[in-house]
Amino acid sequence: MCVADWMKMEDTYFKNVNMQNTCGLWRELNLEGLREQLAGKGSAYHVVMHIIELKQPTQLKVLLFLSNWWF
């Protein structure tokens, strides 16, 4: 599998998962609006770029949440 195919597969997986099973947790963290913004991004790259642009406290919350959710 070439790198381009791998990236397409990763982006497709990310969109399909689309954080569906975690909506309640995003709400509890008061990040529901951000979840909707991230879900609308076209690729994992754009999600990461958006997270990088957040203020540090929110950025930390999101990164810790996604890290715990992903693993």
Backbone as a chain_set.jsonl record, in Angstrom:
{"seq": "MCVADWMKMEDTYFKNVNMQNTCGLWRELNLEGLREQLAGKGSAYHVVMHIIELKQPTQLKVLLFLSNWWF", "coords": {"N": [[0.861, -1.181, 0.0], [0.622, 2.16, -0.895], [1.759, 5.4, 0.295], [-0.139, 7.434, -0.209], [-2.509, 5.944, -0.48], [-2.681, 4.904, 2.098], [-3.044, 7.259, 3.583], [-5.546, 8.073, 2.605], [-7.109, 5.969, 3.524], [-6.812, 6.312, 6.291], [-8.003, 8.854, 6.652], [-10.61, 8.278, 5.81], [-11.379, 6.419, 7.751], [-11.275, 8.071, 10.013], [-13.31, 9.931, 9.41], [-15.532, 8.212, 9.311], [-15.658, 7.179, 11.906], [-15.905, 9.569, 13.271], [-16.246, 10.553, 15.803], [-18.625, 9.685, 16.953], [-19.552, 8.073, 19.112], [-18.93, 9.497, 21.331], [-20.243, 11.839, 21.883], [-21.692, 12.696, 24.172], [-19.656, 12.943, 26.066], [-18.093, 14.991, 24.981], [-19.94, 17.037, 25.303], [-20.112, 17.152, 28.115], [-17.589, 18.121, 28.666], [-17.901, 20.609, 27.789], [-17.421, 21.128, 25.091], [-18.863, 20.726, 22.808], [-19.513, 22.33, 20.555], [-16.996, 22.648, 19.405], [-16.454, 19.982, 18.767], [-18.287, 19.607, 16.697], [-17.202, 21.357, 14.811], [-14.712, 20.127, 14.329], [-15.554, 17.669, 13.34], [-16.511, 18.425, 10.894], [-14.301, 18.881, 9.366], [-12.179, 18.186, 6.546], [-10.139, 16.283, 6.589], [-7.836, 14.318, 8.593], [-5.525, 15.759, 8.904], [-6.424, 18.449, 8.687], [-7.974, 18.575, 10.97], [-6.028, 18.331, 12.971], [-4.549, 20.678, 12.451], [-6.472, 22.58, 13.125], [-6.784, 22.089, 15.862], [-4.247, 22.797, 16.754], [-4.398, 25.537, 16.522], [-5.993, 26.316, 18.618], [-6.58, 27.815, 21.884], [-4.299, 27.266, 24.603], [-5.366, 25.94, 27.073], [-7.78, 24.759, 26.131], [-6.826, 23.326, 23.995], [-5.212, 21.422, 25.294], [-7.166, 20.016, 26.749], [-8.645, 18.867, 24.629], [-6.665, 17.339, 23.306], [-5.889, 15.514, 25.322], [-8.335, 14.241, 25.752], [-8.864, 13.112, 23.16], [-6.652, 11.454, 22.949], [-7.053, 9.615, 25.046], [-9.475, 8.534, 24.179], [-8.805, 7.435, 21.682], [-6.925, 5.475, 22.273]], "CA": [[0.0, 0.0, 0.0], [1.431, 3.377, -0.96], [1.475, 6.413, 1.318], [-1.399, 8.124, -0.545], [-3.61, 5.037, -0.131], [-2.738, 4.829, 3.557], [-3.63, 8.508, 4.074], [-6.977, 8.038, 2.278], [-7.729, 5.017, 4.434], [-6.849, 6.93, 7.614], [-9.003, 9.915, 6.625], [-11.924, 7.637, 5.731], [-11.658, 5.855, 9.071], [-11.532, 9.182, 10.912], [-14.63, 10.476, 9.096], [-16.557, 7.235, 9.668], [-15.762, 7.157, 13.36], [-16.508, 10.891, 13.435], [-16.476, 10.832, 17.219], [-20.049, 9.465, 17.191], [-19.855, 7.465, 20.405], [-18.403, 10.321, 22.411], [-20.943, 13.132, 21.909], [-22.015, 13.071, 25.553], [-18.427, 13.359, 26.742], [-17.762, 16.327, 24.473], [-20.884, 17.954, 25.94], [-19.707, 17.303, 29.514], [-16.378, 18.95, 28.677], [-18.303, 21.902, 27.229], [-16.715, 21.246, 23.824], [-19.741, 20.217, 21.75], [-19.34, 23.163, 19.363], [-15.706, 22.31, 18.825], [-16.602, 18.65, 18.178], [-18.962, 19.784, 15.415], [-16.239, 21.964, 13.891], [-13.714, 19.125, 13.973], [-16.216, 16.646, 12.532], [-16.713, 18.976, 9.561], [-13.023, 19.02, 8.649], [-12.058, 17.249, 5.445], [-9.11, 15.258, 6.782], [-7.192, 14.31, 9.906], [-4.572, 16.869, 8.877], [-7.139, 19.69, 8.982], [-8.37, 18.5, 12.383], [-4.827, 18.641, 13.763], [-4.237, 22.094, 12.27], [-7.46, 23.342, 13.894], [-6.449, 21.912, 17.276], [-3.037, 23.579, 17.009], [-4.767, 26.952, 16.589], [-6.787, 26.577, 19.829], [-5.864, 28.305, 23.07], [-3.656, 26.14, 25.269], [-6.194, 25.106, 27.956], [-8.715, 23.981, 25.311], [-5.979, 22.412, 23.226], [-4.834, 20.343, 26.207], [-8.374, 19.225, 27.009], [-8.969, 18.111, 23.429], [-5.625, 16.346, 23.057], [-5.997, 14.448, 26.324], [-9.57, 13.504, 25.472], [-8.688, 12.299, 21.959], [-5.66, 10.435, 23.251], [-7.725, 8.568, 25.852], [-10.519, 7.913, 23.358], [-8.197, 6.689, 20.593], [-6.201, 4.302, 22.771]], "C": [[0.903, 1.238, 0.0], [0.96, 4.389, 0.096], [0.142, 7.111, 1.048], [-2.607, 7.258, -0.187], [-3.789, 4.95, 1.375], [-3.405, 6.08, 4.13], [-5.127, 8.549, 3.792], [-7.714, 7.122, 3.238], [-7.864, 5.629, 5.834], [-7.921, 8.009, 7.681], [-10.416, 9.339, 6.585], [-12.317, 7.065, 7.079], [-12.034, 6.972, 10.039], [-12.923, 9.758, 10.677], [-15.733, 9.52, 9.527], [-16.744, 7.154, 11.176], [-16.407, 8.459, 13.809], [-16.92, 11.186, 14.872], [-17.921, 10.592, 17.624], [-20.353, 8.987, 18.609], [-19.441, 8.323, 21.585], [-19.126, 11.654, 22.571], [-21.247, 13.598, 23.324], [-20.796, 13.557, 26.314], [-17.978, 14.735, 26.274], [-18.66, 17.373, 25.135], [-20.479, 18.218, 27.39], [-18.46, 18.167, 29.654], [-16.646, 20.355, 28.139], [-17.569, 22.186, 25.915], [-17.554, 20.763, 22.645], [-19.593, 21.018, 20.451], [-18.038, 22.856, 18.645], [-15.767, 20.938, 18.156], [-17.253, 18.759, 16.798], [-18.025, 20.401, 14.378], [-15.228, 20.929, 13.408], [-14.312, 18.049, 13.073], [-16.423, 17.12, 11.094], [-15.437, 19.146, 8.76], [-12.884, 17.907, 7.623], [-11.046, 16.138, 5.637], [-8.557, 15.352, 8.203], [-6.187, 15.455, 10.003], [-5.251, 18.179, 9.264], [-7.63, 19.721, 10.432], [-7.189, 18.897, 13.26], [-4.476, 20.119, 13.651], [-5.205, 22.977, 13.07], [-7.134, 23.267, 15.39], [-5.22, 22.739, 17.645], [-3.369, 25.053, 17.186], [-5.578, 27.312, 17.835], [-5.926, 27.177, 20.932], [-5.399, 27.099, 23.883], [-4.558, 25.327, 26.201], [-7.171, 24.21, 27.175], [-7.951, 22.934, 24.518], [-5.611, 21.191, 24.07], [-6.008, 19.414, 26.492], [-8.69, 18.305, 25.831], [-7.942, 17.006, 23.185], [-5.675, 15.202, 24.056], [-7.236, 13.587, 26.08], [-9.388, 12.578, 24.271], [-7.688, 11.173, 22.184], [-6.282, 9.284, 24.04], [-8.769, 7.826, 25.039], [-9.899, 6.998, 22.309], [-7.548, 5.403, 21.083], [-7.025, 3.673, 23.854]], "O": [[1.832, 1.341, 0.802], [-0.102, 4.234, 0.699], [-0.626, 7.353, 1.979], [-3.602, 7.755, 0.339], [-4.915, 4.925, 1.873], [-4.226, 5.989, 5.043], [-5.902, 9.005, 4.632], [-8.803, 7.447, 3.711], [-8.9, 5.483, 6.484], [-8.671, 8.077, 8.655], [-11.317, 9.852, 7.249], [-13.462, 7.209, 7.506], [-12.994, 6.843, 10.799], [-13.643, 10.044, 11.634], [-16.759, 9.955, 10.049], [-17.872, 7.069, 11.661], [-17.333, 8.461, 14.621], [-17.834, 11.974, 15.118], [-18.405, 11.235, 18.556], [-21.309, 9.45, 19.232], [-19.592, 7.905, 22.733], [-18.665, 12.514, 23.321], [-21.075, 14.776, 23.639], [-20.893, 14.482, 27.119], [-17.533, 15.553, 27.079], [-18.202, 18.461, 25.485], [-20.498, 19.361, 27.846], [-18.296, 18.867, 30.653], [-15.738, 21.181, 28.046], [-17.151, 23.314, 25.651], [-17.008, 20.425, 21.595], [-19.554, 20.436, 19.367], [-17.993, 22.811, 17.416], [-15.189, 20.751, 17.086], [-16.832, 18.096, 15.85], [-18.047, 20.018, 13.208], [-14.922, 20.862, 12.217], [-13.653, 17.572, 12.15], [-16.501, 16.302, 10.177], [-15.49, 19.519, 7.589], [-13.413, 16.812, 7.811], [-11.087, 15.142, 4.915], [-8.783, 16.332, 8.913], [-6.02, 16.05, 11.068], [-4.721, 18.937, 10.076], [-7.69, 20.787, 11.044], [-7.333, 19.702, 14.18], [-4.138, 20.75, 14.653], [-4.803, 23.999, 13.626], [-7.203, 24.274, 16.094], [-5.163, 23.317, 18.731], [-2.681, 25.751, 17.931], [-5.826, 28.492, 18.085], [-4.7, 27.059, 20.915], [-6.028, 26.042, 23.854], [-4.521, 24.099, 26.126], [-7.36, 23.044, 27.521], [-8.39, 21.79, 24.394], [-5.693, 20.057, 23.598], [-5.868, 18.191, 26.48], [-8.966, 17.119, 26.012], [-8.309, 15.868, 22.891], [-5.521, 14.041, 23.676], [-7.187, 12.362, 26.19], [-9.716, 11.394, 24.347], [-7.861, 10.068, 21.668], [-6.055, 8.115, 23.726], [-8.932, 6.616, 25.194], [-10.406, 5.903, 22.067], [-7.604, 4.372, 20.413], [-6.62, 2.663, 24.429]]}, "num_chains": 1, "name": "protein.A"}
